[in-house]
Amino acid sequence: MSDSASQTASLSAAEDGLIDYIRQFAELSQDAYHIPASWSYRSQFHLLLALGRRFTPATSLDNLVGMPDRLCYSNAARYARAHRDEGVVYAEGFALTHAGLDVYLPHAWIVRPDGTVLDPTWDDAPGRAYVGIPVANSRLWPVEGGGLLQDFDRTLPLLRDGFPHNALADLGRPLTASGSQDLLPELGEAHSVH
């Protein structure tokens, strides 16, 4: 197997593991919340499985100076705002840390127009896999605090109403070849995903 094929297989396996992790949380949250049937998504995990995309990790830019640890949401939003003319957008979801740690974390990063990741928080070693939602509408990008999927006040309207029209960017790769709907756990009769 060539180095390129080996790297592609390794990336795919890391992404698949990350998607399985998100799916497990979606299944666990299935009956944990009493969500009205009219809501768009049962949990942030359901939202990620329905709208999420895969993104290709890339080495950091030589001139990228790492932003503060544990502030990935505001770091990513701040960087995206400052470099909007380069066509980058804010993305949020889960990432698999760099080799040796094997930890799945809620995280935010930047997506370039080619679907590769620029991670202003993990500048020393990018994550091995990124699965999330690319948000084109800069009004939704967090200014400070938690992210869209981790901060209750930001998450609740998205679960209830979904994302506004044209808020998401068509960047990255689909979670599955056949579409993301087949990743969603089976829902009871009272709840459906829109």
N, CA, C and O atoms as a DFTB+ gen file, in Angstrom:
776 C
 N C O
     1  1       0.846      -1.171       0.000
     2  2       0.000       0.000       0.000
     3  2       0.893       1.236       0.000
     4  3       1.849       1.314       0.772
     5  1       0.583       2.202      -0.865
     6  2       1.383       3.419      -0.943
     7  2       1.160       4.265       0.304
     8  3       0.188       4.065       1.032
     9  1       2.071       5.217       0.549
    10  2       1.935       6.112       1.699
    11  2       0.641       6.902       1.633
    12  3      -0.025       7.095       2.651
    13  1       0.276       7.364       0.425
    14  2      -0.956       8.125       0.249
    15  2      -2.183       7.278       0.568
    16  3      -3.099       7.746       1.244
    17  1      -2.209       6.038       0.090
    18  2      -3.337       5.142       0.370
    19  2      -3.400       4.801       1.852
    20  3      -4.486       4.694       2.421
    21  1      -2.246       4.632       2.475
    22  2      -2.185       4.336       3.900
    23  2      -2.695       5.514       4.721
    24  3      -3.424       5.322       5.694
    25  1      -2.316       6.735       4.336
    26  2      -2.786       7.931       5.037
    27  2      -4.293       8.098       4.875
    28  3      -4.985       8.465       5.824
    29  1      -4.805       7.829       3.668
    30  2      -6.239       7.928       3.418
    31  2      -7.001       6.906       4.254
    32  3      -8.038       7.234       4.831
    33  1      -6.507       5.680       4.328
    34  2      -7.150       4.635       5.127
    35  2      -7.113       4.993       6.600
    36  3      -8.093       4.773       7.312
    37  1      -6.003       5.540       7.071
    38  2      -5.866       5.940       8.471
    39  2      -6.827       7.076       8.807
    40  3      -7.457       7.066       9.865
    41  1      -6.940       8.065       7.900
    42  2      -7.859       9.174       8.105
    43  2      -9.295       8.666       8.137
    44  3     -10.076       9.058       9.004
    45  1      -9.639       7.805       7.204
    46  2     -10.997       7.265       7.137
    47  2     -11.336       6.490       8.415
    48  3     -12.437       6.627       8.946
    49  1     -10.409       5.687       8.902
    50  2     -10.645       4.926      10.139
    51  2     -10.816       5.867      11.329
    52  3     -11.682       5.637      12.173
    53  1     -10.009       6.917      11.409
    54  2     -10.121       7.884      12.504
    55  2     -11.461       8.616      12.431
    56  3     -12.110       8.822      13.457
    57  1     -11.876       9.007      11.231
    58  2     -13.156       9.691      11.064
    59  2     -14.317       8.754      11.401
    60  3     -15.273       9.164      12.059
    61  1     -14.236       7.512      10.957
    62  2     -15.295       6.539      11.260
    63  2     -15.426       6.333      12.766
    64  3     -16.538       6.226      13.282
    65  1     -14.302       6.277      13.470
    66  2     -14.334       6.149      14.925
    67  2     -14.996       7.354      15.576
    68  3     -15.751       7.212      16.538
    69  1     -14.716       8.522      15.057
    70  2     -15.307       9.753      15.571
    71  2     -16.821       9.774      15.313
    72  3     -17.593      10.168      16.187
    73  1     -17.234       9.361      14.141
    74  2     -18.665       9.296      13.815
    75  2     -19.371       8.277      14.712
    76  3     -20.473       8.536      15.195
    77  1     -18.746       7.130      14.934
    78  2     -19.329       6.126      15.847
    79  2     -19.493       6.699      17.253
    80  3     -20.498       6.443      17.917
    81  1     -18.523       7.460      17.699
    82  2     -18.578       8.102      19.012
    83  2     -19.789       9.038      19.101
    84  3     -20.536       8.999      20.079
    85  1     -19.979       9.873      18.084
    86  2     -21.112      10.803      18.053
    87  2     -22.431      10.023      18.021
    88  3     -23.395      10.387      18.695
    89  1     -22.459       8.952      17.234
    90  2     -23.672       8.124      17.130
    91  2     -24.014       7.486      18.485
    92  3     -25.189       7.402      18.844
    93  1     -23.019       7.045      19.227
    94  2     -23.265       6.464      20.547
    95  2     -23.926       7.489      21.470
    96  3     -24.848       7.149      22.212
    97  1     -23.466       8.730      21.428
    98  2     -24.081       9.770      22.251
    99  2     -25.498      10.076      21.776
   100  3     -26.377      10.352      22.592
   101  1     -25.725      10.030      20.475
   102  2     -27.087      10.234      19.959
   103  2     -28.008       9.140      20.480
   104  3     -29.141       9.414      20.875
   105  1     -27.529       7.908      20.481
   106  2     -28.336       6.793      20.983
   107  2     -28.591       6.922      22.484
   108  3     -29.702       6.671      22.951
   109  1     -27.562       7.315      23.239
   110  2     -27.719       7.486      24.682
   111  2     -28.693       8.610      25.018
   112  3     -29.424       8.531      26.005
   113  1     -28.699       9.650      24.197
   114  2     -29.572      10.791      24.469
   115  2     -30.988      10.575      23.940
   116  3     -31.875      11.398      24.166
   117  1     -31.190       9.476      23.244
   118  2     -32.469       9.194      22.588
   119  2     -33.667       9.381      23.518
   120  3     -34.631      10.056      23.155
   121  1     -33.617       8.801      24.691
   122  2     -34.738       8.890      25.617
   123  2     -34.437       9.763      26.829
   124  3     -35.248       9.849      27.751
   125  1     -33.288      10.402      26.831
   126  2     -32.896      11.207      27.978
   127  2     -33.640      12.544      28.039
   128  3     -33.817      13.113      29.116
   129  1     -34.067      13.034      26.888
   130  2     -34.724      14.335      26.836
   131  2     -36.137      14.171      26.300
   132  3     -36.400      13.320      25.451
   133  1     -37.023      14.981      26.798
   134  2     -38.401      14.996      26.303
   135  2     -38.525      16.181      25.344
   136  3     -38.924      17.280      25.729
   137  1     -38.175      15.924      24.096
   138  2     -38.157      16.959      23.066
   139  2     -39.496      16.961      22.334
   140  3     -39.978      15.898      21.942
   141  1     -40.102      18.117      22.141
   142  2     -41.364      18.174      21.386
   143  2     -41.172      17.630      19.954
   144  3     -40.118      17.812      19.345
   145  1     -42.187      16.976      19.450
   146  2     -42.128      16.373      18.108
   147  2     -41.881      17.409      17.020
   148  3     -41.374      17.073      15.950
   149  1     -42.231      18.653      17.279
   150  2     -42.063      19.693      16.267
   151  2     -40.623      20.185      16.123
   152  3     -40.314      20.903      15.173
   153  1     -39.751      19.816      17.038
   154  2     -38.373      20.280      16.973
   155  2     -37.630      19.603      15.834
   156  3     -37.967      18.487      15.439
   157  1     -36.629      20.274      15.313
   158  2     -35.861      19.753      14.188
   159  2     -34.928      18.614      14.577
   160  3     -34.746      17.673      13.805
   161  1     -34.330      18.689      15.775
   162  2     -33.343      17.686      16.194
   163  2     -33.529      17.357      17.662
   164  3     -33.884      18.224      18.459
   165  1     -33.290      16.111      18.016
   166  2     -33.431      15.662      19.406
   167  2     -32.261      16.081      20.283
   168  3     -32.434      16.299      21.482
   169  1     -31.064      16.198      19.695
   170  2     -29.872      16.570      20.453
   171  2     -28.845      17.141      19.485
   172  3     -29.000      17.053      18.267
   173  1     -27.796      17.725      20.047
   174  2     -26.726      18.224      19.196
   175  2     -26.042      17.080      18.448
   176  3     -25.456      17.295      17.387
   177  1     -26.113      15.879      18.991
   178  2     -25.513      14.723      18.326
   179  2     -26.340      14.325      17.106
   180  3     -25.783      13.958      16.071
   181  1     -27.652      14.398      17.222
   182  2     -28.524      14.142      16.071
   183  2     -28.294      15.191      14.990
   184  3     -28.256      14.873      13.802
   185  1     -28.143      16.438      15.411
   186  2     -27.878      17.526      14.473
   187  2     -26.567      17.270      13.725
   188  3     -26.501      17.430      12.506
   189  1     -25.541      16.879      14.450
   190  2     -24.246      16.586      13.815
   191  2     -24.348      15.424      12.821
   192  3     -23.766      15.479      11.738
   193  1     -25.081      14.385      13.186
   194  2     -25.211      13.248      12.284
   195  2     -26.031      13.597      11.047
   196  3     -25.811      13.030       9.977
   197  1     -26.962      14.514      11.184
   198  2     -27.794      14.908      10.048
   199  2     -27.088      15.894       9.122
   200  3     -27.247      15.810       7.904
   201  1     -26.306      16.831       9.677
   202  2     -25.723      17.903       8.879
   203  2     -24.203      17.878       8.803
   204  3     -23.604      18.631       8.036
   205  1     -23.583      17.018       9.594
   206  2     -22.130      17.023       9.713
   207  2     -21.400      16.641       8.441
   208  3     -21.949      16.014       7.535
   209  1     -20.157      17.038       8.410
   210  2     -19.259      16.763       7.288
   211  2     -17.913      16.310       7.846
   212  3     -17.585      16.580       9.002
   213  1     -17.141      15.621       7.016
   214  2     -15.773      15.228       7.347
   215  2     -14.829      16.289       6.778
   216  3     -15.053      16.826       5.693
   217  1     -13.774      16.574       7.533
   218  2     -12.797      17.554       7.080
   219  2     -11.397      16.964       7.170
   220  3     -11.089      16.221       8.102
   221  1     -10.569      17.290       6.221
   222  2      -9.225      16.744       6.137
   223  2      -8.254      17.580       6.951
   224  3      -8.096      18.772       6.689
   225  1      -7.597      16.972       7.940
   226  2      -6.580      17.708       8.708
   227  2      -5.435      18.138       7.791
   228  3      -5.096      17.437       6.837
   229  1      -4.857      19.268       8.082
   230  2      -3.714      19.771       7.316
   231  2      -2.703      20.340       8.293
   232  3      -3.046      20.736       9.407
   233  1      -1.473      20.375       7.864
   234  2      -0.449      20.956       8.722
   235  2      -0.716      22.450       8.888
   236  3      -1.258      23.101       7.995
   237  1      -0.336      22.966      10.017
   238  2      -0.566      24.377      10.316
   239  2       0.325      25.260       9.468
   240  3       1.384      24.839       9.003
   241  1      -0.116      26.478       9.275
   242  2       0.687      27.456       8.565
   243  2       1.905      27.811       9.407
   244  3       1.825      27.849      10.634
   245  1       3.009      28.066       8.765
   246  2       4.231      28.412       9.492
   247  2       4.062      29.676      10.337
   248  3       4.645      29.793      11.414
   249  1       3.265      30.612       9.843
   250  2       3.116      31.875      10.562
   251  2       1.942      31.875      11.540
   252  3       1.634      32.911      12.130
   253  1       1.279      30.723      11.721
   254  2       0.159      30.651      12.651
   255  2       0.682      30.596      14.078
   256  3       1.408      29.676      14.454
   257  1       0.305      31.581      14.852
   258  2       0.678      31.619      16.263
   259  2      -0.510      31.067      17.035
   260  3      -1.635      31.547      16.900
   261  1      -0.242      30.056      17.843
   262  2      -1.318      29.405      18.580
   263  2      -2.101      30.367      19.448
   264  3      -1.542      31.244      20.106
   265  1      -3.399      30.180      19.431
   266  2      -4.276      30.985      20.259
   267  2      -4.482      30.231      21.579
   268  3      -4.087      29.070      21.687
   269  1      -5.086      30.863      22.569
   270  2      -5.184      30.249      23.905
   271  2      -5.894      28.884      23.907
   272  3      -6.927      28.702      23.262
   273  1      -5.318      27.943      24.643
   274  2      -5.947      26.637      24.836
   275  2      -7.295      26.822      25.516
   276  3      -7.518      27.797      26.234
   277  1      -8.190      25.868      25.278
   278  2      -9.521      25.816      25.898
   279  2     -10.457      26.932      25.452
   280  3     -11.537      27.096      26.017
   281  1     -10.055      27.698      24.448
   282  2     -10.912      28.758      23.907
   283  2     -11.132      28.533      22.414
   284  3     -11.176      29.486      21.635
   285  1     -11.270      27.272      22.021
   286  2     -11.326      26.947      20.597
   287  2     -12.472      27.634      19.873
   288  3     -12.310      28.011      18.712
   289  1     -13.633      27.814      20.514
   290  2     -14.786      28.415      19.851
   291  2     -14.508      29.875      19.494
   292  3     -14.693      30.284      18.347
   293  1     -14.072      30.644      20.460
   294  2     -13.770      32.049      20.163
   295  2     -12.502      32.173      19.321
   296  3     -12.413      33.080      18.493
   297  1     -11.517      31.286      19.506
   298  2     -10.313      31.314      18.669
   299  2     -10.682      31.131      17.197
   300  3     -10.255      31.901      16.337
   301  1     -11.483      30.098      16.922
   302  2     -11.850      29.789      15.537
   303  2     -12.690      30.919      14.940
   304  3     -12.463      31.323      13.800
   305  1     -13.648      31.425      15.697
   306  2     -14.494      32.507      15.189
   307  2     -13.676      33.774      14.938
   308  3     -13.856      34.444      13.922
   309  1     -12.794      34.090      15.851
   310  2     -11.953      35.285      15.699
   311  2     -11.056      35.157      14.466
   312  3     -10.926      36.103      13.689
   313  1     -10.442      33.991      14.291
   314  2      -9.572      33.783      13.122
   315  2     -10.391      33.846      11.825
   316  3      -9.958      34.459      10.849
   317  1     -11.556      33.223      11.813
   318  2     -12.395      33.227      10.612
   319  2     -12.814      34.652      10.243
   320  3     -12.820      35.015       9.067
   321  1     -13.163      35.452      11.245
   322  2     -13.544      36.844      10.962
   323  2     -12.365      37.619      10.367
   324  3     -12.531      38.372       9.407
   325  1     -11.195      37.432      10.935
   326  2     -10.011      38.165      10.480
   327  2      -9.548      37.731       9.091
   328  3      -8.879      38.497       8.398
   329  1      -9.899      36.502       8.674
   330  2      -9.427      35.963       7.394
   331  2     -10.577      35.600       6.454
   332  3     -10.424      34.767       5.561
   333  1     -11.717      36.232       6.664
   334  2     -12.905      35.949       5.857
   335  2     -12.639      36.144       4.369
   336  3     -13.197      35.418       3.546
   337  1     -11.796      37.112       4.009
   338  2     -11.489      37.369       2.598
   339  2     -10.755      36.205       1.933
   340  3     -10.648      36.172       0.708
   341  1     -10.251      35.257       2.711
   342  2      -9.582      34.067       2.173
   343  2     -10.574      32.922       1.944
   344  3     -10.183      31.836       1.517
   345  1     -11.847      33.166       2.228
   346  2     -12.881      32.166       1.998
   347  2     -13.018      31.116       3.087
   348  3     -13.653      30.085       2.868
   349  1     -12.435      31.357       4.258
   350  2     -12.530      30.393       5.350
   351  2     -13.837      30.577       6.111
   352  3     -14.415      31.663       6.119
   353  1     -14.300      29.494       6.753
   354  2     -15.498      29.563       7.584
   355  2     -15.234      28.862       8.911
   356  3     -14.331      28.035       9.039
   357  1     -16.036      29.215       9.869
   358  2     -16.025      28.605      11.197
   359  2     -16.684      27.230      11.103
   360  3     -17.688      27.068      10.410
   361  1     -16.126      26.246      11.793
   362  2     -16.737      24.915      11.865
   363  2     -16.672      24.433      13.306
   364  3     -15.770      24.784      14.067
   365  1     -17.662      23.616      13.650
   366  2     -17.748      23.123      15.016
   367  2     -18.285      21.703      15.020
   368  3     -19.147      21.350      14.215
   369  1     -17.774      20.904      15.922
   370  2     -18.231      19.531      16.068
   371  2     -17.342      18.802      17.050
   372  3     -17.186      19.222      18.196
   373  1     -16.753      17.694      16.586
   374  2     -15.836      16.909      17.406
   375  2     -14.565      16.647      16.625
   376  3     -14.579      16.540      15.398
   377  1     -13.471      16.547      17.352
   378  2     -12.180      16.247      16.740
   379  2     -11.484      15.161      17.547
   380  3     -11.657      15.052      18.761
   381  1     -10.701      14.373      16.848
   382  2      -9.836      13.371      17.470
   383  2      -8.467      14.014      17.627
   384  3      -7.870      14.459      16.646
   385  1      -7.971      14.064      18.851
   386  2      -6.695      14.726      19.115
   387  2      -5.558      14.080      18.333
   388  3      -5.721      13.019      17.730
   389  1      -4.424      14.730      18.357
   390  2      -3.272      14.228      17.615
   391  2      -2.782      12.898      18.173
   392  3      -3.125      12.509      19.289
   393  1      -1.975      12.212      17.377
   394  2      -1.503      10.863      17.702
   395  2      -0.939      10.781      19.116
   396  3      -0.229      11.676      19.574
   397  1      -1.271       9.691      19.791
   398  2      -0.767       9.460      21.123
   399  2      -1.784       9.755      22.215
   400  3      -1.680       9.218      23.318
   401  1      -2.775      10.609      21.921
   402  2      -3.754      10.944      22.945
   403  2      -5.067      10.181      22.771
   404  3      -5.650       9.731      23.757
   405  1      -5.536      10.029      21.540
   406  2      -6.777       9.306      21.232
   407  2      -7.949       9.748      22.095
   408  3      -8.598       8.926      22.742
   409  1      -8.218      11.050      22.102
   410  2      -9.337      11.605      22.845
   411  2     -10.246      12.331      21.862
   412  3      -9.782      13.129      21.047
   413  1     -11.552      12.049      21.944
   414  2     -12.552      12.752      21.142
   415  2     -13.032      13.945      21.958
   416  3     -13.478      13.787      23.094
   417  1     -12.938      15.134      21.379
   418  2     -13.305      16.345      22.109
   419  2     -14.260      17.213      21.315
   420  3     -14.139      17.294      20.093
   421  1     -15.222      17.873      21.984
   422  2     -15.964      18.936      21.312
   423  2     -14.943      20.002      20.928
   424  3     -14.065      20.334      21.724
   425  1     -15.049      20.534      19.728
   426  2     -13.985      21.422      19.254
   427  2     -14.504      22.327      18.149
   428  3     -15.536      22.042      17.542
   429  1     -13.794      23.413      17.888
   430  2     -14.078      24.325      16.779
   431  2     -12.782      24.592      16.029
   432  3     -11.701      24.581      16.617
   433  1     -12.895      24.831      14.728
   434  2     -11.742      25.027      13.849
   435  2     -12.183      25.850      12.652
   436  3     -13.335      26.274      12.567
   437  1     -11.270      26.068      11.742
   438  2     -11.526      26.805      10.507
   439  2     -11.494      25.812       9.351
   440  3     -10.694      24.876       9.349
   441  1     -12.373      26.021       8.363
   442  2     -12.348      25.209       7.153
   443  2     -11.981      26.111       5.989
   444  3     -12.593      27.156       5.767
   445  1     -10.977      25.685       5.261
   446  2     -10.564      26.398       4.052
   447  2     -11.506      26.028       2.908
   448  3     -12.241      25.045       3.003
   449  1     -11.487      26.810       1.827
   450  2     -12.366      26.510       0.691
   451  2     -12.171      25.109       0.100
   452  3     -13.093      24.570      -0.513
   453  1     -10.995      24.515       0.274
   454  2     -10.757      23.153      -0.255
   455  2     -11.188      22.055       0.724
   456  3     -10.973      20.874       0.449
   457  1     -11.791      22.425       1.861
   458  2     -12.276      21.447       2.827
   459  2     -11.234      20.983       3.827
   460  3     -11.503      20.077       4.616
   461  1     -10.052      21.580       3.814
   462  2      -9.036      21.208       4.796
   463  2      -9.182      22.084       6.045
   464  3      -9.748      23.177       6.006
   465  1      -8.657      21.569       7.132
   466  2      -8.772      22.215       8.435
   467  2      -7.567      23.098       8.711
   468  3      -6.425      22.740       8.421
   469  1      -7.850      24.243       9.272
   470  2      -6.835      25.101       9.867
   471  2      -7.259      25.235      11.318
   472  3      -8.338      25.753      11.604
   473  1      -6.430      24.780      12.224
   474  2      -6.800      24.744      13.635
   475  2      -5.982      25.767      14.418
   476  3      -4.828      25.502      14.756
   477  1      -6.560      26.926      14.710
   478  2      -5.793      27.964      15.404
   479  2      -5.525      27.664      16.876
   480  3      -4.692      28.330      17.490
   481  1      -6.208      26.682      17.454
   482  2      -5.987      26.341      18.859
   483  2      -4.944      25.244      18.985
   484  3      -4.059      25.323      19.838
   485  1      -5.038      24.219      18.142
   486  2      -4.081      23.115      18.170
   487  2      -3.026      23.347      17.098
   488  3      -2.865      22.512      16.208
   489  1      -2.321      24.439      17.163
   490  2      -1.346      24.777      16.130
   491  2      -0.112      23.889      16.159
   492  3       0.557      23.735      15.137
   493  1       0.206      23.300      17.316
   494  2       1.412      22.477      17.421
   495  2       1.257      21.143      16.703
   496  3       2.214      20.655      16.103
   497  1       0.090      20.554      16.752
   498  2      -0.184      19.289      16.069
   499  2      -1.685      19.227      15.811
   500  3      -2.473      19.120      16.751
   501  1      -2.088      19.294      14.533
   502  2      -3.526      19.257      14.257
   503  2      -4.129      17.924      14.686
   504  3      -3.426      16.923      14.827
   505  1      -5.425      17.931      14.887
   506  2      -6.112      16.699      15.218
   507  2      -6.011      15.707      14.065
   508  3      -5.659      16.072      12.944
   509  1      -6.326      14.448      14.359
   510  2      -6.263      13.417      13.314
   511  2      -7.549      13.289      12.545
   512  3      -7.540      12.778      11.425
   513  1      -8.663      13.737      13.104
   514  2      -9.947      13.662      12.407
   515  2     -10.845      14.778      12.920
   516  3     -10.822      15.123      14.101
   517  1     -11.638      15.338      12.005
   518  2     -12.560      16.410      12.334
   519  2     -13.910      16.098      11.688
   520  3     -13.986      15.851      10.484
   521  1     -14.973      16.111      12.491
   522  2     -16.337      15.932      11.993
   523  2     -17.157      17.055      12.596
   524  3     -17.217      17.202      13.817
   525  1     -17.787      17.841      11.747
   526  2     -18.552      18.959      12.266
   527  2     -19.383      19.639      11.209
   528  3     -19.619      19.102      10.127
   529  1     -19.821      20.832      11.546
   530  2     -20.722      21.609      10.703
   531  2     -20.021      22.905      10.308
   532  3     -19.624      23.681      11.176
   533  1     -19.863      23.149       8.988
   534  2     -19.248      24.398       8.530
   535  2     -20.306      25.510       8.455
   536  3     -21.273      25.401       7.701
   537  1     -20.121      26.550       9.222
   538  2     -21.110      27.615       9.340
   539  2     -20.641      28.838       8.552
   540  3     -19.656      29.482       8.914
   541  1     -21.352      29.144       7.483
   542  2     -20.993      30.270       6.621
   543  2     -21.496      31.603       7.178
   544  3     -20.877      32.639       6.935
   545  1     -22.591      31.595       7.908
   546  2     -23.202      32.813       8.421
   547  2     -22.421      33.309       9.638
   548  3     -22.531      32.735      10.722
   549  1     -21.644      34.355       9.465
   550  2     -20.776      34.845      10.545
   551  2     -21.558      35.398      11.731
   552  3     -20.994      35.538      12.815
   553  1     -22.828      35.713      11.560
   554  2     -23.634      36.182      12.696
   555  2     -23.859      35.067      13.715
   556  3     -24.163      35.337      14.877
   557  1     -23.709      33.814      13.281
   558  2     -23.878      32.684      14.193
   559  2     -22.584      32.307      14.912
   560  3     -22.619      31.573      15.899
   561  1     -21.457      32.795      14.433
   562  2     -20.174      32.445      15.045
   563  2     -20.102      33.023      16.457
   564  3     -20.456      34.183      16.668
   565  1     -19.647      32.226      17.425
   566  2     -19.557      32.743      18.797
   567  2     -18.503      33.840      18.913
   568  3     -17.485      33.824      18.221
   569  1     -18.767      34.775      19.787
   570  2     -17.808      35.843      20.057
   571  2     -16.941      35.447      21.243
   572  3     -15.730      35.669      21.247
   573  1     -17.572      34.864      22.238
   574  2     -16.849      34.363      23.404
   575  2     -17.663      33.246      24.013
   576  3     -18.824      33.045      23.655
   577  1     -17.065      32.526      24.922
   578  2     -17.769      31.443      25.600
   579  2     -17.841      30.184      24.764
   580  3     -17.002      29.944      23.895
   581  1     -18.854      29.387      25.040
   582  2     -19.014      28.100      24.377
   583  2     -19.465      28.226      22.937
   584  3     -19.774      29.314      22.451
   585  1     -19.496      27.094      22.274
   586  2     -19.842      27.066      20.865
   587  2     -21.326      26.880      20.615
   588  3     -22.133      26.855      21.545
   589  1     -21.666      26.752      19.359
   590  2     -23.053      26.585      18.933
   591  2     -23.679      25.311      19.466
   592  3     -24.872      25.283      19.767
   593  1     -22.883      24.254      19.584
   594  2     -23.403      22.955      19.998
   595  2     -23.112      22.632      21.454
   596  3     -23.509      21.572      21.938
   597  1     -22.432      23.515      22.155
   598  2     -22.063      23.260      23.542
   599  2     -22.637      24.280      24.523
   600  3     -22.626      24.044      25.731
   601  1     -23.128      25.386      24.032
   602  2     -23.683      26.434      24.879
   603  2     -25.209      26.371      24.776
   604  3     -25.767      26.548      23.693
   605  1     -25.875      26.122      25.890
   606  2     -27.320      25.896      25.902
   607  2     -28.091      26.979      25.158
   608  3     -28.979      26.676      24.361
   609  1     -27.753      28.248      25.417
   610  2     -28.490      29.357      24.802
   611  2     -28.315      29.394      23.284
   612  3     -29.188      29.899      22.577
   613  1     -27.220      28.876      22.782
   614  2     -27.000      28.829      21.333
   615  2     -27.539      27.534      20.721
   616  3     -28.012      27.525      19.585
   617  1     -27.464      26.453      21.479
   618  2     -27.881      25.141      20.976
   619  2     -29.395      25.020      20.880
   620  3     -29.917      24.493      19.898
   621  1     -30.098      25.501      21.888
   622  2     -31.545      25.335      21.956
   623  2     -32.269      25.805      20.689
   624  3     -33.077      25.047      20.151
   625  1     -32.016      27.029      20.184
   626  2     -32.716      27.442      18.962
   627  2     -32.377      26.562      17.744
   628  3     -33.221      26.361      16.871
   629  1     -31.157      26.047      17.690
   630  2     -30.776      25.180      16.569
   631  2     -31.499      23.844      16.641
   632  3     -31.916      23.304      15.616
   633  1     -31.649      23.312      17.844
   634  2     -32.386      22.058      17.999
   635  2     -33.861      22.262      17.669
   636  3     -34.485      21.415      17.030
   637  1     -34.400      23.362      18.098
   638  2     -35.822      23.639      17.878
   639  2     -36.115      23.976      16.413
   640  3     -37.034      23.411      15.820
   641  1     -35.338      24.895      15.829
   642  2     -35.653      25.443      14.510
   643  2     -34.712      25.007      13.395
   644  3     -35.023      25.200      12.220
   645  1     -33.577      24.428      13.736
   646  2     -32.567      24.123      12.735
   647  2     -31.764      25.369      12.398
   648  3     -31.960      26.424      13.002
   649  1     -30.871      25.250      11.444
   650  2     -30.068      26.393      11.012
   651  2     -30.878      27.248      10.041
   652  3     -31.680      26.719       9.272
   653  1     -30.674      28.565      10.071
   654  2     -31.348      29.422       9.089
   655  2     -30.926      29.033       7.662
   656  3     -29.864      28.448       7.450
   657  1     -31.771      29.368       6.711
   658  2     -31.501      29.086       5.304
   659  2     -30.149      29.688       4.889
   660  3     -29.853      30.832       5.236
   661  1     -29.358      28.954       4.175
   662  2     -28.039      29.366       3.672
   663  2     -27.016      29.664       4.764
   664  3     -26.029      30.352       4.503
   665  1     -27.226      29.163       5.979
   666  2     -26.277      29.410       7.070
   667  2     -25.069      28.490       7.007
   668  3     -24.016      28.817       7.554
   669  1     -25.203      27.341       6.346
   670  2     -24.121      26.364       6.309
   671  2     -23.379      26.427       4.978
   672  3     -23.961      26.735       3.938
   673  1     -22.094      26.132       5.033
   674  2     -21.254      26.111       3.827
   675  2     -21.188      24.686       3.277
   676  3     -21.224      23.719       4.038
   677  1     -21.094      24.565       1.990
   678  2     -20.968      23.262       1.342
   679  2     -19.484      22.923       1.212
   680  3     -18.920      22.934       0.118
   681  1     -18.874      22.626       2.343
   682  2     -17.448      22.302       2.401
   683  2     -17.277      20.962       3.095
   684  3     -18.158      20.524       3.834
   685  1     -16.164      20.320       2.862
   686  2     -15.898      19.032       3.472
   687  2     -16.540      17.906       2.686
   688  3     -17.034      18.097       1.576
   689  1     -16.520      16.731       3.289
   690  2     -17.051      15.529       2.646
   691  2     -18.224      14.992       3.458
   692  3     -18.238      15.127       4.682
   693  1     -19.213      14.383       2.795
   694  2     -20.351      13.814       3.534
   695  2     -19.886      12.757       4.536
   696  3     -18.819      12.164       4.380
   697  1     -20.699      12.532       5.561
   698  2     -20.354      11.519       6.559
   699  2     -20.413      10.113       5.973
   700  3     -19.613       9.252       6.339
   701  1     -21.356       9.878       5.064
   702  2     -21.448       8.577       4.385
   703  2     -21.647       8.815       2.899
   704  3     -22.056       9.900       2.486
   705  1     -21.358       7.805       2.102
   706  2     -21.528       7.910       0.663
   707  2     -22.999       8.074       0.293
   708  3     -23.320       8.715      -0.707
   709  1     -23.885       7.502       1.090
   710  2     -25.310       7.543       0.772
   711  2     -26.047       8.681       1.465
   712  3     -27.260       8.814       1.306
   713  1     -25.348       9.490       2.219
   714  2     -25.996      10.583       2.954
   715  2     -26.014      10.292       4.434
   716  3     -25.836       9.149       4.854
   717  1     -26.225      11.316       5.218
   718  2     -26.113      11.201       6.670
   719  2     -27.328      10.595       7.349
   720  3     -27.225      10.153       8.493
   721  1     -28.473      10.561       6.685
   722  2     -29.679      10.078       7.338
   723  2     -29.536       8.650       7.855
   724  3     -30.123       8.310       8.882
   725  1     -28.765       7.806       7.160
   726  2     -28.641       6.422       7.616
   727  2     -27.787       6.288       8.874
   728  3     -27.707       5.196       9.436
   729  1     -27.153       7.353       9.329
   730  2     -26.373       7.331      10.566
   731  2     -27.237       7.584      11.791
   732  3     -26.851       7.243      12.910
   733  1     -28.391       8.173      11.584
   734  2     -29.229       8.564      12.708
   735  2     -29.865       7.353      13.368
   736  3     -30.334       6.441      12.687
   737  1     -29.879       7.344      14.711
   738  2     -30.554       6.260      15.424
   739  2     -32.039       6.272      15.077
   740  3     -32.603       7.317      14.751
   741  1     -32.652       5.120      15.151
   742  2     -34.094       5.043      14.915
   743  2     -34.802       5.860      15.975
   744  3     -34.489       5.763      17.162
   745  1     -35.756       6.665      15.542
   746  2     -36.508       7.510      16.462
   747  2     -37.876       6.917      16.710
   748  3     -38.441       6.237      15.853
   749  1     -38.396       7.180      17.883
   750  2     -39.754       6.739      18.199
   751  2     -40.764       7.472      17.329
   752  3     -40.405       8.421      16.632
   753  1     -42.011       7.047      17.360
   754  2     -43.038       7.635      16.514
   755  2     -43.233       9.128      16.795
   756  3     -43.550       9.890      15.882
   757  1     -43.052       9.537      18.008
   758  2     -43.332      10.932      18.358
   759  2     -42.258      11.889      17.895
   760  3     -42.494      13.097      17.880
   761  1     -41.089      11.403      17.515
   762  2     -39.996      12.291      17.137
   763  2     -39.438      11.903      15.798
   764  3     -39.200      10.727      15.521
   765  1     -39.234      12.881      14.987
   766  2     -38.587      12.628      13.700
   767  2     -37.570      13.729      13.466
   768  3     -37.673      14.815      14.036
   769  1     -36.609      13.450      12.643
   770  2     -35.604      14.438      12.303
   771  2     -35.993      15.049      10.973
   772  3     -36.318      14.339      10.022
   773  1     -35.960      16.366      10.912
   774  2     -36.344      17.077       9.686
   775  2     -35.145      17.247       8.792
   776  3     -35.259      17.822       7.709
